Amino acid sequence: MGIEYEDSMFEALGPDNVDMDSIRNSHQCKKKCEIMTNGELGCELSHVAILRDFLSKEFRYCMVFEDDARVNPAVIDFFAKGGYKTVKETLTMLADTHNEWEWNQLNLGACGGRCFDRKYLNVSLPERVKMAAETHSYCAMAYLVTREGAQLILEEVKYKGLQVADHGIRREKLFKQVSLEPRLFDQTGGQFPAIHQRNGLKTPQYMGYCMDKDLREKIGHR
């Protein structure tokens, strides 16, 4: 994607490098963890490890990509027309929205959300792009998280145990998650997705028709 950042690659955790049975028998694993697949558990362990590493350093934000995230060309074109010529410029501008709106996590690859509670934030963004709160979105393929957001997630893991990476605290009121609409990143899925075979480029951002048909068609979503 043409992005270069410090510590940009993190080796994911899974059955090849972690004893999953040992994790399931540890204090980290509570009821939800026991029914997770190895793929789901490895994904959660990877996200948790990245957030811990983030908090050990001095950065204000952490931008997390799963390995099959890719830029949606139509959506990045909206930003290019708004004057943001690169993905990095776009991400920097989006991170700066935290200064006013104080979100904990900005989901840039949201899926499976709901729009009946959706509230748009008064953020200056390129035409056709919005930022929404209370969408109850899933997917963790691409997101920005603040230091406070990372701390809240890790505190929840401590008292509730490991769970599917895009569930948990992101469903609770105290954690302020907002989503970009339409999402900037899609998930390629690949031939053999590690977790959910149904995930892919056309996975809808919302459950139901919450965006205009022409916009959905332009960005390639169902």
C-alpha positions in Angstrom: 0.0 0.0 0.0 3.0 2.3 -0.1 3.1 2.8 3.7 6.3 2.7 5.7 6.2 2.8 9.4 8.5 1.8 12.3 7.9 -1.8 13.4 5.5 -2.3 10.5 5.5 -6.1 10.4 4.4 -8.3 13.3 4.5 -12.1 13.1 1.0 -13.4 13.7 0.4 -15.9 16.5 -1.2 -19.3 15.8 -0.8 -23.1 16.0 2.6 -22.9 14.3 4.2 -20.9 17.0 1.9 -21.1 20.1 0.7 -24.0 22.2 -3.1 -23.5 21.8 -4.0 -26.2 24.4 -1.7 -24.4 26.9 -3.5 -21.1 26.2 -6.9 -22.7 26.6 -5.9 -24.2 30.0 -4.5 -20.9 31.3 -6.0 -18.0 33.2 -6.2 -16.1 29.9 -9.0 -18.3 28.7 -12.4 -18.1 30.1 -15.8 -19.4 28.8 -15.8 -17.6 25.4 -12.2 -18.7 24.7 -13.0 -22.4 25.1 -15.2 -22.4 22.0 -13.0 -20.3 19.7 -11.3 -21.9 16.8 -7.5 -21.9 16.5 -7.8 -19.2 13.9 -10.0 -17.0 16.1 -7.8 -17.5 19.1 -4.6 -16.8 17.2 -6.1 -13.7 15.7 -7.1 -12.4 19.2 -3.6 -13.2 20.6 -2.0 -11.3 17.8 -4.1 -8.2 18.3 -3.5 -8.3 22.0 0.3 -8.7 21.5 0.3 -5.7 19.1 -1.5 -3.5 21.6 0.8 -4.4 24.4 3.8 -3.6 22.1 2.2 -0.3 21.2 1.8 0.7 24.8 5.4 -0.1 25.5 6.4 2.7 23.1 5.7 6.4 22.8 3.4 6.6 19.8 0.0 8.4 20.1 -1.8 6.0 17.8 -1.4 2.5 16.4 -2.7 1.6 12.9 -3.3 -2.2 12.8 -3.7 -4.1 9.5 -4.4 -7.8 9.2 -2.4 -9.4 6.5 -5.2 -9.6 3.9 -6.3 -6.0 4.2 -6.2 -3.9 1.0 -7.1 -0.4 0.0 -10.5 0.0 -1.7 -9.5 1.9 -4.9 -12.8 3.8 -5.2 -12.7 5.0 -1.6 -9.1 6.1 -1.6 -10.0 8.0 -4.8 -12.6 10.0 -2.8 -9.7 11.1 -0.6 -7.4 11.9 -3.5 -10.1 14.2 -4.9 -10.2 15.8 -1.5 -6.5 16.6 -1.6 -5.0 13.6 0.2 -2.7 12.1 -2.4 -1.4 9.1 -0.5 -2.7 6.4 1.9 -0.3 7.8 4.6 -1.6 11.3 4.2 -5.2 10.0 4.5 -4.4 8.0 7.6 -2.6 11.0 9.2 -5.7 13.2 8.7 -8.0 10.5 10.0 -5.9 10.1 13.1 -6.0 13.8 13.8 -9.9 13.6 14.0 -9.3 12.2 17.5 -8.2 15.6 18.7 -11.8 16.8 18.5 -13.9 13.6 18.8 -11.8 11.6 21.3 -12.6 8.2 19.9 -10.9 5.1 21.3 -10.9 3.2 18.0 -11.6 4.3 14.4 -12.6 1.2 12.4 -11.4 1.7 8.8 -12.6 -1.8 7.6 -15.9 -2.2 9.4 -18.4 -4.9 8.5 -21.6 -6.3 9.7 -22.7 -3.1 11.3 -26.2 -1.8 12.1 -27.5 1.6 11.0 -30.7 2.1 13.0 -28.7 3.7 15.8 -26.1 5.3 13.6 -25.0 8.9 14.3 -22.8 10.9 12.0 -20.1 13.0 13.4 -19.6 16.6 12.1 -16.2 15.8 10.6 -14.8 17.6 7.6 -14.1 14.7 5.1 -14.1 14.4 1.3 -17.4 14.1 -0.5 -19.2 10.8 0.0 -17.2 9.9 3.0 -18.6 10.1 6.6 -17.6 9.1 10.1 -20.3 7.3 12.1 -20.7 6.3 15.7 -22.9 3.6 17.3 -22.9 1.3 14.3 -21.9 -1.8 16.4 -19.6 -2.9 13.7 -17.4 -5.9 13.4 -14.2 -6.8 11.6 -10.7 -5.9 12.8 -8.9 -6.0 9.4 -7.8 -2.3 9.6 -8.2 0.1 12.5 -6.6 3.0 14.3 -6.5 2.8 18.1 -5.4 5.4 20.7 -3.4 4.6 23.8 -6.5 4.9 26.0 -8.4 2.6 23.6 -5.6 0.0 23.7 -5.6 0.2 27.5 -9.4 -0.4 27.7 -9.2 -3.4 25.4 -6.3 -5.0 27.4 -8.2 -4.3 30.7 -11.2 -6.1 29.3 -9.1 -9.1 28.2 -7.7 -9.2 31.7 -11.1 -9.5 33.4 -13.2 -11.2 30.7 -10.5 -13.3 29.0 -9.6 -13.8 25.4 -12.4 -13.6 22.9 -12.9 -13.1 19.2 -10.9 -10.0 18.2 -13.7 -7.8 16.9 -16.2 -8.6 19.7 -16.0 -7.7 23.4 -15.5 -4.2 24.6 -16.3 -2.7 21.2 -19.9 -3.6 22.1 -19.9 -1.6 25.4 -20.8 2.0 26.0 -17.5 3.1 27.7 -15.5 2.2 24.6 -16.0 4.8 21.8 -15.7 3.1 18.5 -16.4 5.1 15.3 -16.3 3.8 11.7 -15.5 5.3 8.4 -18.3 5.1 5.9 -17.7 3.7 3.3 -14.8 1.7 4.8 -11.4 2.5 3.4 -10.1 -1.1 3.5 -11.5 -4.4 2.4 -10.4 -7.9 3.2 -9.1 -10.0 0.2 -10.0 -13.2 1.9 -7.8 -15.3 -0.2 -8.4 -18.9 -1.2 -8.2 -20.3 2.3 -9.0 -17.7 4.9 -7.7 -18.5 8.3 -10.9 -17.7 10.2 -14.1 -17.1 8.3 -14.5 -18.3 4.7 -17.3 -15.8 4.1 -15.1 -12.7 4.6 -14.0 -11.1 1.4 -14.0 -8.0 -0.8 -17.8 -7.8 -1.0 -18.6 -8.4 2.7 -21.2 -5.7 3.4 -20.3 -2.9 5.8 -23.9 -2.9 7.2 -26.5 -5.6 7.7 -29.2 -4.2 5.4 -29.2 -1.5 2.8 -27.8 1.4 4.8 -25.9 3.1 2.0 -27.1 4.3 -1.4 -27.1 1.6 -4.1 -24.9 3.6 -6.4 -22.3 4.1 -3.7 -22.4 0.4 -2.8 -21.9 -0.5 -6.5 -19.1 2.0 -6.9 -17.1 0.6 -4.0 -17.9 -3.0 -4.9 -20.0 -4.0 -1.9 -23.2 -6.0 -1.9 
